[in-house]
Amino acid sequence: MKHITSRDNPRYKEMRQLASSAQARKKAGKTILDGVHLCDAYFDHISAKAIMIVSESGMRMSEVVPLVARAEDRGSEVICLPDALYAALSQVENGVPVALLIDTPVCAVPDGLHDTVVLLDGVQDPGNLGSILRSAAAAEIQHVICGQGTVAAWSPKVLRAGMGAHFALNIYEGLELSAITDKLQMPLCATSSHTETTIYAANLARPVAWLFGHEGSGVSAELMQRADLTVTIPQSPKIESMNVAASAAVCFFEQRRQLLA
């Protein structure tokens, strides 16, 4: 275990830069997982080493001690900081003071996609993206493709909303969705208020490519024209529209219901 006690330490300066700057994290290919749940999820799904950062008070916490042991068992470096130095790194208020600095996972899109996949066209809100990832993982969907203009999937807010779902998924970022749709070997399905086919009447007992768009403007006209199937989710006429994350969850679990029927 390495102890760092000075703000002027080069390693600490590097960690603080990564913690505070999305651009720095992107350039370095690094991600910070803040808190017990995300650290546990990483250890449960990923075998690669990581750098654990923990505060002095955290070293005495019962939920942190096993995490430190897991890190050391796999040969990962553990860095202990005074509480004040750790607090300057963390974006979580009143959280358990433990984090992992990891290499941001990068997945290459397979040549052929045969299983259900989620395509996201410009989803902007970190909470929405995290919730979509969490619902996809819960529905045992493995692939999520984030098109250009979608919020960064490995940003701190998305990670917190995802609650560890990232590590149960293959997440692809910054891709041109029109090129992806050309390679699909399954129907492209989008939700729409301009169709009479309800999600409950559609045949979803098969792999599909779900398409969801920007919170305000929705799916682009170009991509919507490519949809093989459009469905509507019946809802009260008093409500103009559903949140994109809620819509996605309804879609995923109606498909799962049909597959299990």
FIZATOR-581522 format. One record per residue: y, x, z of N, C-alpha, C in turn. Coordinates in steps of 0.05 Angstrom, whole numbers, plus 32768, in hexadecimal, padded with zeros to 4 digits. Layout:
YXZYXZYXZ/...
END
This chain:
7FE880118000800080008000801980118000/802C800A7FF0804580197FEE805C80097FFB/806B8017800C8082800B8019809C8014800C/80AD8002800580C780087FFA80DC7FFC800D/80EF800C801681028003802A811F80048020/812480108009813F80148000814580047FE6/815C7FF87FE581657FEA7FCD816A7FFD7FB6/816D80167FBC8172802A7FA7815980367F9B/8142802E7FA6812880377F9B8125802E7F7E/811F80417F6C811C80397F4F810880237F4A/80F280237F5980DE800E7F5580EA7FF37F5D/80F87FF37F7381047FDA7F7D81197FD07F69/812A7FE27F5F813E7FDA7F4B81317FCD7F32/811B7FD97F2A810C7FCE7F1381027FB27F19/80F67FAF7F3180EB7F957F3881017F807F3A/81187F887F45812E7F757F4781397F6D7F2C/813A7F807F1A81437F797EFF81307F657EF1/81167F6A7EF581037F577EE981047F3C7EF6/81097F3B7F10810B7F227F1E81237F117F16/81387F1F7F0E81527F117F0981577F0C7EEC/81497F187EDA81507F177EBE81387F0F7EAC/813B7EF87E9F81267EEF7E8D81247F027E75/813B7F0D7E6D813B7F207E56812C7F397E5E/81307F437E7681227F5B7E7F81047F567E80/80FC7F3F7E8A80DF7F387E8B80D37F377E6F/80E27F2B7E5D80D87F287E4280D57F447E35/80E97F557E3880E87F6F7E2D80D17F807E38/80CC7F7D7E5280B77F8D7E5F809C7F807E5C/809B7F677E5380827F587E5280767F527E6D/80887F4C7E80807F7F477E9C80867F2B7EA5/80777F217EB8807B7F077EC580787F0B7EE3/80887EFC7EF280857EFC7F0F807A7EE17F19/80657EE37F2880597ECB7F3480617ECB7F52/80707EB77F59807B7EB57F74806C7EA17F85/80607EA97F9B80537E977FAD80357E987FAD/80297E8D7FC2800C7E8F7FC77FFD7E817FB1/80057E697FA97FF57E5A7F967FF37E687F7B/80097E727F7080087E7F7F577FF87E997F58/7FFB7EA87F6E7FEB7EC17F727FCD7EBA7F73/7FC67EA67F827FAA7E9E7F837F9F7E967F68/7FAF7E867F597FA67E7D7F3E7FA27E957F2C/7FB37EA97F2E7FB07EC17F1D7F967ECF7F24/7F917ED37F3D7F797EE17F457F607ED17F3E/7F627EB77F3E7F4A7EA67F387F437EA77F1A/7F577EAC7F097F527EAA7EEC7F547EC47EDD/7F637ED77EE77F6A7EEF7ED87F5F7F077EE7/7F527F197ED97F467F317EE67F577F497EE5/7F6D7F497ED57F7E7F607ED27F8D7F677EEC/7F937F807EEF7FA27F897F077FBF7F7E7F05/7FCC7F7D7F1D7FE87F747F1E7FF47F837F35/800E7F837F37801D7F8F7F4D80247F797F61/801A7F7B7F7980217F677F8E80397F717F9D/804C7F5E7FA180647F647FB180647F517FC8/80677F5C7FE080657F4B7FF8807A7F55800D/80847F43801C80987F4B803180897F53804A/80987F61805C808C7F6A807580827F528086/80927F3D808680897F25809680727F188088/80717F18806E805B7F0D805F80417F1A8065/80417F34806B80297F428071801B7F38808A/802A7F29809B801E7F1E80B380177F0080B0/801A7EF5809880147ED980947FF77ED5808C/7FEA7EC180977FCE7EBC80937FC77EB68076/7FDA7EA980677FD47EA3804B7FD97EBA8039/7FE77ECF80427FEC7EE680327FD77EFC8035/7FCC7EFF804D7FB97F1480527FA27F13803E/7F957EFC80387F7F7EFC80257F887F048008/7FA17EFD80017FAB7F047FE77FAF7F237FE5/7FB87F2F7FFA7FBB7F4C7FF97FA07F597FF6/7F8C7F4E80047F717F5980027F667F557FE5/7F6B7F3E7FD97F627F3A7FBE7F6F7F4E7FAB/7F897F537FAF7F977F667F9E7F8B7F827FA1/7F877F8A7FBA7F7C7FA57FBF7F607FA87FB5/7F507F937FB77F347F947FAE7F327F997F90/7F467F907F807F457F957F637F557FAD7F5B/7F5E7FBD7F6F7F6D7FD57F697F897FD27F62/7F957FBB7F697FB17FB67F627FC37FC37F77/7FDA7FCC7F6E7FEE7FD77F817FFB7FC27F92/7FFF7FC77FAB800C7FB57FBD80267FC27FC8/803C7FB67FC480567FC07FCC80617FAE7FE2/80687FBA7FF980727FAC801080907FB18012/80A07F9C801580BD7F9E801780C77F928031/80DD7F9C803C80EB7F8E805280F27F728048/80F47F60805B80F97F44805481127F408043/81277F4F804A81407F4C803B813E7F54801E/812F7F6A8019812B7F737FFE81197F607FEE/81057F557FFB80F47F417FED81047F287FE7/81157F1F7FF981247F067FF581367F097FDC/81407F217FD781517F257FC081427F247FA5/81277F257FA781167F237F8F810E7F077F89/81097EF77F9E80FD7EDD7F9B81107EC87F93/81077EB57F8181177E9E7F7A810F7E857F89/80FC7E887F9B80F27E717FAA80FD7E727FC6/810B7E5D7FCE81167E5B7FE981017E527FFD/81007E60801380ED7E5A802980D07E5A8020/80CA7E6A800B80AE7E6C8003809F7E828012/80857E83800E80757E99801A807B7EB2800A/80837EC88018808E7EE0800A80787EF27FFF/806C7EE97FE980597EF97FDB805B7EF27FBD/80587F077FAC805B7F037F8F804A7F177F81/80447F117F6780367F247F5680477F2A7F3E/80487F437F3680557F4B7F1D803E7F507F09/803D7F407EF480277F427EE280307F477EC5/801E7F507EB480237F507E9880227F347E8D/80377F2B7E7F80377F107E7580207F0C7E61/800F7EF97E667FF87EF47E5480027EED7E38/7FF67EF87E247FFD7EF27E087FE37EEB7DFA/7FE27ED37DEE7FCB7ECA7DDF7FD07EC97DC1/7FBD7ED27DB27FBF7ED07D957FB27EB57D8C/7FC07EA67D7C7FB67E8C7D737F9D7E917D62/7F877E847D687F6F7E877D587F737E7D7D3C/7F637E887D297F657E807D0D7F607E637D09/7F4D7E587D187F467E3C7D177F477E2F7D32/7F557E187D347F567E0A7D4E7F447DF17D4B/7F2F7DF07D5B7F1C7DDA7D587F1D7DC77D70/7F287DD07D867F2A7DC07D9E7F467DB47DA1/7F497DA07DB27F637D937DB67F787DA87DBD/7F8F7DA67DB17FA57DB87DB57FBF7DA87DBA/7FD27DB47DC87FEC7DA77DCD80017DB87DBF/80127DAB7DAF80287DB87DA180427DAE7DAD/80537DC07DB5806C7DB87DC280847DC17DB0/80947DAE7DA880AA7DB37D9580C47DB07DA4/80CD7DC77DAF80E87DC87DBC80EA7DBB7DD7/80D57DBA7DE680D67DB07E0280E87DC37E12/80FD7DB97E1E81127DCB7E2A81107DCD7E48/81087DB87E5681097DB87E7380F17DC77E7F/80F67DDB7E9080DF7DEA7E9C80CC7DD87EAB/80D77DC47EBA80C67DB27EC980B37DA27EB7/80BE7D997EA080AE7D8A7E8D80987D9C7E82/809E7DB47E79808A7DC67E6E80757DCC7E83/807D7DD27E9B80697DD87EB080577DC17EB5/80627DA97EB680527D917EBA803F7D8C7EA3/80487D907E8A80367D8D7E73801F7DA17E75/80257DB97E7C800F7DCD7E7F7FFB7DC57E94/80067DBB7EAA7FF47DB37EC07FE37D9C7EB8/7FEE7D887EAA7FDE7D717EA17FC97D7A7E8C/7FD17D8C7E7A7FBE7D967E667FA67DA37E73/7FAC7DB47E877F967DC27E947F847DAF7EA3/7F907D9B7EB07F817D877EBF7F6F7D767EAC/7F787D727E937F697D637E807F567D757E70/7F537D8E7E787F417DA27E6C7F497DA87E4F/7F627DA67E497F6C7DB07E2F7F727DCE7E32/7F6A7DDE7E1F7F6B7DFB7E227F837E087E13/7F8D7DFB7DFF7FA17E087DEE7FBC7DF97DEE/7FD17E087DF47FED7DFD7DF37FFE7E107DE2/80097E057DCD801A7E157DBB80377E0D7DBE/80477E1F7DC780647E1A7DCC80737E237DB3/807E7E117DA4808D7E177D8C80A87E247D92/80B47E2E7D7E80CF7E3B7D8180E27E267D8D/80F27E2F7DA081057E1D7DAD80FB7E117DC6/80E17E157DCC80D67E0B7DE680DC7E1F7DFB/80E27E167E1380E87E277E2A80D27E3B7E2F/80D87E537E3980C47E687E3D80AF7E5F7E52/80977E5F7E4980817E557E5A807C7E647E74/80837E7E7E73807E7E8F7E8A80977E947E9B/80AB7E837E9880C27E857EA980BC7E7B7EC5/80CB7E847EDA80C47E7D7EF580C37E5F7EFA/80D67E4F7EEF80D67E327EF480BE7E247EE7/80B67E2D7ECF809F7E227EC280867E297ED2/80847E417EDB806D7E4A7EEB806A7E397F04/80807E347F12807F7E247F2A80767E087F24/80807DFC7F0E80797DE17F07805C7DDF7EFE/80527DF57EF280377DF57EE880227DF87EFE/80297E037F1580187E047F2C7FFD7E137F26/7FFF7E287F167FE77E387F107FD87E307EF7/7FE17E1A7EE97FD47E117ED17FD47E257EBB/7FE97E367EBB7FEB7E4A7EA57FD17E5A7EA2/7FC47E607EB87FAD7E727EB67F937E647EAE/7F957E4A7EAB7F7E7E3B7EA17F817E347E83/7F977E3E7E777F9E7E367E5C7FA27E4F7E4A/7F9F7E4B7E317FA97E5E7E1D7FC47E547E13/7FD97E637E1A7FF47E5B7E137FFF7E6E7DFE/80097E627DE880147E717DD280317E697DCF/80437E7D7DCC805F7E787DCD806E7E817DB3/80847E747DAE80977E7C7D99808C7E797D7D/807A7E667D79806D7E647D5E807B7E4E7D4D/80787E517D3380827E3E7D20806D7E277D1E/80737E107D28805F7DFB7D2A80577DF07D0F/80687DF17CFB80607DE77CE1804A7DF87CD5/804B7E127CDB80357E247CD1801B7E1E7CE0/801E7E177CFA80067E117D0A7FF97DF77D00/80097DE37CFA7FFE7DCA7CF17FEE7DCD7CD7/7FF57DE17CC77FE77DE57CAE7FCA7DEE7CB3/7FC57DFA7CCA7FAB7E057CD17F9A7DF27CE1/7FA57DDB7CE97F967DC97CFB7F7E7DBD7CED/7F687DBB7CFC7F507DAF7CF27F4A7D957D02/7F607D887D097F5E7D6F7D197F777D5F7D14/7F777D457D1B7F8F7D357D167FA77D3E7D27/7FBF7D3E7D1C7FD77D437D2B7FE27D287D35/7FE47D267D4F7FEB7D0C7D5C80057D0E7D6B/80187CFC7D6580327CFB7D7380377CE07D7E/80477CDE7D93804F7CC47D9E80687CBB7D8F/806A7CA17D8C80817C967D7E80857C797D87/809F7C717D8880A57C557D8F80A67C447D76/80A17C507D5E80A37C427D4580877C3C7D39/80737C3B7D4A80587C347D40804D7C1E7D52/803A7C0F7D46802E7BF97D5680137C027D62/80097C197D5B7FF07C237D657FF47C2E7D82/7FE87C207D957FEA7C2B7DB07FD77C417DB5/7FDD7C527DC87FCB7C687DCE7FAF7C5F7DD6/7FAE7C477DE17F947C3C7DEA7F837C327DD3/7F8F7C2D7DBC7F817C237DA47F797C3A7D91/7F857C517D957F807C687D847F657C757D8A/7F597C817D767F407C907D7A7F477CAC7D84/7F447CB17D9E7F4A7CCB7DA97F317CD97DB4/7F1A7CCE7DAE7F017CDA7DB77EF87CF07DA4/7F0A7D027D9F7F067D187D8C7F1D7D2C7D91/7F1A7D447D877F317D577D8A7F497D4E7D7B/7F607D507D877F797D4A7D797F8E7D607D80/7FA37D617D707FB97D737D767FD07D617D7F/7FD67D627D997FEC7D527DA480077D5F7D9E/801A7D507D9680357D5A7D8F804A7D4C7DA0/80597D5C7DAF806E7D527DC080887D627DBB/809F7D557DBD80B87D627DB680CD7D637DCB/80E57D6A7DC280FC7D6D7DD381027D547DE3/810C7D587DFC81117D417E0E81257D2D7E03/81387D377DF3814C7D257DE881477D1B7DCC/81427D2F7DBA813F7D287D9E81227D247D95/810F7D2A7DA680F37D267D9F80E87D3B7D8C/80D37D337D7E80C67D457D6A80D77D467D51/80D97D5D7D4580E97D5F7D2C80DE7D4D7D17/80F07D447D0580E87D337CEF80D37D407CDD/80D57D5A7CD980C27D687CC880A67D667CD4/80A47D6C7CEE808A7D6B7CFA807F7D4F7CFD/80917D3C7D0380887D207D05807B7D167CEB/80867D207CD4807B7D187CBA805F7D237CB6/80587D387CC5803E7D447CC280297D367CD3/80327D247CE5801F7D187CF8800B7D067CE9/7FF27D097CF07FDD7CF87CE47FDA7CDE7CF3/7FE37CDE7D0C7FE07CC67D1D7FF87CC57D30/80057CAD7D31801A7CA97D4480127C927D56/80177C957D70800F7C817D8380277C7B7D96/80267C637DA1803A7C5C7DB4802D7C567DCF/803C7C5C7DE580327C577E0080407C3D7E09/80317C287E0D803E7C0E7E16804D7C127E30/80657C087E3180757C0B7E4980897BF47E4A/80967BF27E6180A97BDC7E6680C17BDF7E52/80C97BC97E4680E17BCA7E3480FB7BD07E43/80FA7BCF7E5E81127BD57E6D81177BF37E6E/81037C037E6781057C207E6781067C2B7E4B/811A7C3B7E45811E7C447E2981087C567E20/81007C697E3180EC7C7C7E2880DF7C897E41/80C87C967E3C80BB7CA57E5280C17CC27E50/80C17CCF7E6780C37CEC7E6980AD7CF97E59/80B37D0F7E4B80A07D1C7E3A80877D257E49/808B7D2F7E6180747D387E7180627D217E79/806F7D0A7E80805F7CF27E8780507CE87E6F/805D7CE87E5880507CDF7E3F80387CF07E39/803C7D0A7E3C80267D1D7E36800E7D187E49/80137D137E627FFE7D0E7E767FEE7CF57E6E/7FFD7CE07E677FEF7CC77E5E7FDD7CCC7E46/7FE77CDB7E337FD87CE17E1B7FBF7CF17E21/7FC27D067E317FAC7D187E377F967D097E45/7F9D7CF87E587F887CEB7E687F7D7CD27E5B/7F8B7CC67E487F7F7CB17E387F6A7CBE7E26/7F707CD57E1A7F5D7CE37E0A7F447CEA7E1B/7F497CF47E337F337CFC7E447F227CE47E4C/7F2F7CCD7E517F207CB57E587F0E7CAD7E41/7F187CAF7E287F087CA77E117EF17CBB7E0D/7EF67CD47E127EE17CE87E0E7ECB7CE57E23/7ED27CDC7E3A7EBE7CD87E507EB07CBD7E4F/7EBB7CAB7E3F7EB07C8F7E3F7E947C8F7E33/
END
